[in-house]
Amino acid sequence: MSGDPLGARVSRLKNGVRIASAFMPHLQGVCVGVWAMVGGRHEKREECGIAHFLEHLLFKGTTKRSARELTLAVEGVGGYLNAFTTEDHTCYYAKAAAVHFERIGEVLLEMYSDSQFPENEVRREREVIREEILSGRDVPSQWVEDLLSESLWPGHPLGRSLTGTEESIARLGRRALRGFRDRHYTGANTVVTVAGSVEHAQVLEVLGGGFGALSKGKSVRSSRLKKAPRFELRVEEADSEQSHVALGFHAYGRTDPRRYAARLLSVLLGENMSSRLFQVLRERHGYCYSVQSSTVFLEETGAVSIFADLDPAKLPGALKLLRLEFERLRERRVSKGELRRAQEYVIGQARISLDSATQRNAWMAESLMAHGRVVSPGEVEAGILAVDPAMVQGVAREVLVRNRMGAAFVGPGYGKGEMERLLMGF
């Protein structure tokens, strides 16, 4: 057992399950998360979407409770039950008043280890996911994100949609889903987190036995990215009022020390209202309502991405301003004052988020899955504060270049040839 400045305590069970808790006595509630270290990047091409499909089915009944009974067990005491799938993990979580900790813990354990996947539920949920896939096409801002992933990581599982396709979902049956669960939802691939007004001893007493009964299994392995980055573009015509454009630049993995400078570069570009792109595109020129940047750091790769929604007629001017801003960051170092504001923003946002039991769960789980330990917030803050203007410029020169760029466009008025011409100067 180990301690951590975050307030986390971690225990490893004999089968490999890691249980982490953060005691937050000032809270009335508790959040419990069960994390499987398997997501979209671990799927074979023929099973694209299976991790997300499985996530849906774990809500559909166990040997003890029906789908409705699972939901009522949590919502009936004022709680909340949900799940999500990412590229490299799947999370099932529940929140409730701390007095109901044992109940929500038992529900999550049942779902995780005893889901039965009735044939009628598999058929029904396949149709639900099909509707989810189709609805994504009705939301251009969501569609352009999928296309950007495809352009950044073509031919790799990271470039495929987490929901799968209509064709891939149609192929997946009960046998494949059970097999995927049995192979990957094992002790070696499971992290359990608890944050709230519950102490570690009680966490182990309530959850240790059940999760300790999981088979140990083998650690999941993913297909690592091997191809060198290159410029890729995806364009889809859509009958919408606005153009939706996304630019992504290959960056660094989650353990690369340059990730701190890349995160600050993203903040400087467009993570808040004082950022360069917001000030130039929206405040100064009125080109758009929405422009933002973001980062993702995965096992061996990552990306800095920019998204904007705007009138099609304003797209050429907006792209020109984006290009000029990239050139500024490559050619001139940011001032110490501007960098310091970005550093304080990142640190402040992290500190605020850790007031939430849900976010403290995520911090513990993502630390354990990525680093094998709970990373101290102070360690991250030190990494952010160690970045200087020269480091930001170095990352901008390395990352914000055409041969590391993926681009996607959804909207009216521009075909692939026209978009390639508009992006030529990048």
C-alpha angles and dihedrals in degrees: 000000000000138000128223137192089241087069091253126144119193131199127182117211122216092258093055100261111143117212117195128181137182115201110219104175094177090067126087093207144051135218121208123194130188112196126195112198093225130094144141096313092061094058126105115232092254092053097046108156096021096120091054092043089053091050089058094048097053087074093056103084146296132216088272105038139030122230090264093048091052091054094044092050089065104028091043089069095044095268135135129230126191147135143204140195127220136177093276109017146026122219132199115189143172135190129199143137110302092247087068095051094113092051097051091043091055092048092053092047091051093049093047099046107022109036110139105198099217111212092239091053092049090053093045095046091048087062091047091054091046088057089048090054092049093046089055088063088056090059107064094190089059094042092054090055091057090048091050091055089050091052094046096048108022115182092010128103089246088065095056125091115262090224092054124219131290088256097049094046090050089058096052116094138173094275094054092046094050091046092052091049094047093049098046111023092077137124093265090057102039131098122179120197132187126184125176142053095339125101124229095248091058091046091056092044093053101036107021098080098047097044090040088063093064115110111260095233125168129297112263118251127206135205105258121221110255107162119096113246119259138169113286129173132194121190129184125180113228134178096236136129094236139047116238115205130179129186121190129186125200109247136160143310124258095264097045110113090221089068090087092058090044091054091050090048088056092050091051090050104048122323096114143018094268092054122116098249094047091050095045103037101035110020101036103031105018090225097143147004095219129041124148144155132215142175135223123193116194133174099285104357143030144174145227108215137188125201128189136173116200149140109293090233090060095050098093092050093046093051090050090054091047090053092049091050091051089051091051092053092048096046104036130043116237115249119261089243095053091046092048091053090052091049092050090048093055093045093045094049091050093049092049092048092054089063084075121082089213092056093044088055090052093048092052095045097045090047093052094045095047104032106017091239139060105269115222116240086227090061091054092046090052090052091051094047092049091065114103131189092264091056092051090049091048092053092046090053092049100040109030096067132113098244090059094046132108118187137190134186131189121180146060132310105028128084125195094268093053092047091050089054092049091050095045094100094057 
